[in-house]
Amino acid sequence: MKTENLWAIVPAAGRGSRFDAKLPKQFHQLGGKLVAEITLNKLLELSQIKKIVVVCDLKSDYWKNIETNDNARINYIAGGLQRAHSVFNGLQELCDLAKDNDWILVHDIVRPCFRREDINKLLKEIQTSNVGGILGTKLKDTVKNVENSEDIKATIDREHLWIAQTPQIFRYGLLKKAMQFAFDNALMPTDEAQAIEHHGEKVKIIEGFAGNIKITESLDLKLAEMILSLKGVMRVGSGFDIHRFEDGEYLTLGGVKIPFSKALRAHSDGDVLVHSLIDAILGAINAGDIGAHFPDDDVQYKNANSLDLLQNIYKLMSSKGYFLMNMDATIILEKPKLSKYIDEMKENIAETLSCSKDILSIKATTSEGIGFVGRQEGIACLCSILLDK
């Protein structure tokens, strides 16, 4: 994956003024381990990291009791007044080891929920870059500009807004120059990306994991504990199905017979919603696809009710210990309108999967007259699900 060395700097000198405790947040426990231990040991799992520089308060006795899986790859050095100063101290510590073209990974000590696969994805995306990039997530909530701590001044368009995360990875030489440039111009970047931006470079952002939270308030400890406990348990699945129209009197979608001048050509009842859901479940549990379980040349499935097929897949899913957390499906068709049938579709699926219909989202959209759907030759459905164990 790499042709240059990778070094890590972990700013850890802060106490966290918003954290309601006398003990710095990095020394609180999560599942029997200190936050700092979890973060450092997860970074040590990345074999490509040559050394980790932890920039901290060396006067604190807590660092003496930190247990890591590879002490030889960790250096502890004194932190600075602000985060930017601490990161710069880390860069100075590596000046005799790192080359200008090497990569520097900077990660908050109080982000223990990061995923190794996201770091590897980021490294892959920036390999040809002379700058680097960061992880982040798209902003989902409405954002308000508030003045005087209580009056809303404006609502901000969130379309282009992201939440920055760490790790952030940049070329060593560039990051060092950018940090020095910030200090020389009385700028105090709140993260490494901002220092790079001040220096006039464009930073790439890669979508990361929403659970990669920064422990800032005491409640975040509980959230982090929950996220870490779910590691390796949740599974995501996606499904797609498509069918042509033929002469008929109704369509079957979500087990609902919808009056229409056409029907769906299929071996079973052609229920694209349920078929895409079945494929999504099978994908999530790594159990093949709908064709492998219900072949279209098997007479026993001729004109089959797709909800019966879903019932069989539900039993398979349950036997593996999984249950449905949520479903999001989009049916793509020009006609007929489906809005008055969607609630009944949800009820049918919820009954079949023994779940609440509140976790089921079913939407319908047109293709704006484009393609086979636009020509009213057939319909399609996309479905995404999340399973938990």
N, C-alpha and C positions, 0 to 999 in steps of 0.2 A: 504493500500500500504506500510505502514512503521511500524516498530516496535521501531525505535529510533527517537529522536527528530531531527528536521531540523531547522537549523539556517542560516541566510543569512548575508553575508558581501558584501557591495557595495563600491568598491574603487571609490572615486569621488573628489580627491584632485587635480588632474591634470588640467592644463589650455589648453593643446593641442597646442603644438608648430607649428603643421602643419595646424592649423585652422586659416584662415585669418580673424581674428576678435579680437577686444579688449575684448569682453565679452566671458568668458569661454563657450565652446560649450554646456555644460549641462544646461545652462540658456537661450539658444535660444528657440524660440517657434516653435511648430509643431501643426498646426491646432488649435491655441488658447491656447495651454498648453505648459508649459516648458518641455524640454526633460527630465529633472530630475523627474518632476511630473509624466509624463507618465510611465517612467520606474518603479518608486517606487509603483505607484498605481497598475500596472500590477503584480508586485511581491506580493503585499498585497492580490491580488485575490487568491493566493495560501494559503489556510487556514492552511496547514500543517506547514508553516513557523512560528516558535514561536516568533522570533524577527529579525528585520533587523538592522544591524549596518552600518550606512553610515559614511565612513571615508573621511573627507573633510577638507576644509580650514575653520575653525570656525570663522576666522576673516571676512569672506565674508558676507555681509549683505543679499545676495540673499537667503541664506538658511533659513533666518527668515521668508521669504514670501512663502516658499514651501507649497502647499496645498495637503495633502494626506487624504485618506479615513479612516485611523486608526493611528493617531499620537502615540498612546500608544505602538504600536509595533515597533516603530522606535527610535533608539538612534543615535545621531550625535556626533562623536568624531573626534579628530584631526588626520590628515593624516601625512604621512612620506615623506621623500625626494623622494623615488621611489615607484612605485606601490607595490613592494614586501614588503616594510616597512609598507605601509598603510594596506595591508592585514594582516600582522603580528600584527599591532596595534588592528585590529578587532578581531583577535584570542585572544589577551590578554584581551580585553574587555569582552569576553565571558567565561573567564576561571572559573568563579564562577557559571556559568549556564550550560555550555555544558560538557557532558561526553566524554571520549575518543572515544567511539563507536558511538557517534552522527554524523549526517551528517552536513557538512558546504557547503553551496551553495555560490559561489563567482560569482558576475555578474557585468559587466561594467555599470556604470551609463549612458553611451552614447550608449547603445544598447537597444533602446525602442521597437524594432520590433520583439522581441522574441515571441515564441508561448508557451502558457501554456501546450499544448499537448506534445510538445517536452521535456519539463522539466519532465512531468509525465512519458514519455517513458524512459528517462534517469534514473529516480529514480527506475523504475521497473527493468531495466536492471542490475542495480548495487546492488540490495538488498542483494544478497548473496556474494558480494565482500567485502574484507577487506580493499580495497583501494578506489575505486570510479571510476569516469569517466568524460568525457567531451563531449560536442556537437561539431560537425564539419561538413564540407562539402568537398567532393572530389574535387580536383583541376581540372579544365576543360581547362585552358589556357596552352599554351606552355611556359615553364620557361627557361629563359636565365641567365647564370652566366656572369655578366658584370664587367669588370675591367676598372679602370681609367674613370668611369662614362660614357663611350661611346663605348668601344670595347667589343664585345661578346667573352667571353673565352670558353664557352661551352653551349650546350643545355642539360638541366637536364631531365632525365626520370621522367615523372609525374605520372606513374602508381601507385606508393605507396605514393603520396603526398596528404595531406589533409590541409585544412584551419581550424585552431583551432578557436572555438567560446567560448563564455560564454553563459549560466552558466556552471561552472565547479564545480563538487560536489565530496568531499572527506571526509573521516573520520576525525573528529576533531583532535584526538590525533596524527594521522599520519601526517596530514598537518602541524601541529604545529612543530613536530619534523623535518619534511623535510625543513621547512622554516628556522629553527634554524641551521640545518646542512648546508644550503646554505650560510647563513651569516658567520658561523664559518670557511667556506672554501673559503671565498672571491668570492662567486658565486652570481650572481644577476639574478634570474629567471625572464623571461618576462611574464610568467603566472604560475599558480599553478601547472599545469601538469608538467612543466619543473622542478619545485622544487621536485615533487614526483619522477621524472625520475632520478634526481641527487642522490636521496636517495636510488636508486636501485630497485624501484618498477615499475611494468608495468601498464600503464594507458589504460583503455578501452575508445574507441572513438565511439560515436553513431551518425549516420547521422542526421543532423538537417535541419533547414530551410535556404535556400540560402538567403532569405530576411532578415535574422537576422544580419544586417550589423552594423558595428561600425562606428559611426559618427566621421570621422577623418578630412575630408576636407569640405569646405562650400557646395560643390555640394551634399554631402551626406545628408544634410538636406532636399533637394528637393527629393532625392530618398526615404528617410525615410518617408516623408510626403505622397508620392505616395503609398508606401507599406502599411502604416497604413490605408490609405483610401480604400484599396482593401480588407481589412480584412473581411472574411466571404462572399466574392463575387465570387472568383474563385472556380471552381469545377473541379476535376480530374475524368476521367472515363477510364476503361479498358475493352476490349472485346476480345473474342476468338471464333473462329469458325473452324470447321473441316468437311470435306466431303470425301467420298470414290469416287474412279474412277469407271466408267462403260464404256461400248463401246460407242463411239461417234466420233465426228469430230472436236470439239472445246471446249475450256474452256471459261467461262465468268468470268472475273476479273476486277473490277472497271468499269463495263459496257462495257468492250472491249471483243469482241469475238476473242480468240486467237486460231489459227489453231493447232490441236493436234490430236493424234490418239485415245484419250479418252475424255470422258465428265465427269461432276460431277453429282453424284447421289443425287438428292434433290427434294423437293416438288416444290420449285421455280427454279430459274436458277442456284442455288448453288454458288453464288458469295461470296466466303468466305471473301474477302476484305471488301465488303460493309456490309456483315452481322456482322463482328466483329466491324466495325465502328458504326453500329446501336446499338449494345449492349453496346459499350463504352459510347455513348451519353445517352442511357437510364439509365446506371449506374450512370453517372454524375448528372443527374437530378432526380435520385431516382424514376424512373417510370417503374420498372419491367424489363423484358427482351424481346428479339425479339419473343420468342415463345408465350408470353402473348398477344402481339399485332398482330402477324401474325401466328396463329396456323397452324401446318403442316397437319392438317386434314380438313382445310377449303378450299373448292373447288375454292373460289374466288382468292386464292393465288397460284393455280396450275400454274406452269411455269411463275410465275410473274417476271417482271423485277425488280431486287433488287434496282435499282436507284429510281423506283417509291415508293418502301417501304421507302427508305431513305428520299424521299421528304416528306412523311407523318410524319416521325420522326422529320425532320427539322421544320415542322410547329408546332409540339408539343414543341420542344425546344424553338422556337422563342416565342411561347405563354407564356412561363415562363420567358421570358426576357433574355435568354442566347444567346450568339453567340460563334462561334468557334474561339479560339485563335491559336491553332495548333493541328496537328494530326501527329502521328508517327506510321506507320504500318510496320510489317514484315511478308511477305508471305514465308512460308516454303514449298519447293517442290524440287524435283530432276530435273524434266523436265516439260515443256520446259523452255528455257531461256526467261526472261521477260523484259530485259533492254530496248528493243526498243518499248515496249508498255506502260511503266510507265508514260511517259508524257501525253499520251492520257487518262490514268486512272485518273491522277490528274485533267485534264481538265473536265472530266465527273463529278467528285465529287465536284470540285469547282463550277461548274455551278449549280449542285443540291443544294448545301449549300449556294449559293450566297456569296462565299468567294474567296479570291485570292489563286491561286494554289501554291503560294510561301510559304504558311503556311502548306502545305501538304507534308509529307515525306513518301515515299513508297519504301521499300527495299525488296529484295528477297534473300533468302539464302537456302542452302541445309541442310540436317540433316546428312551429311557425311555417307550416307548409313545405318544409324541407325534407327530402328523402322519402323513403318508402312509407314512413308514418304520415308525412305531410301529404302524400298522394292517397292516403287512406287505404293502403294495401294491407295494413296489419298494425299491431301494437307491440310495445316492448315494456320491460320493467327492470329497474335497477333496485337492488336491495342490499343494505348494510346492516350488520348486527354486531352486538357485543355479548359474549357469553362470560359467565363467571363459574367458578368451580367450588 
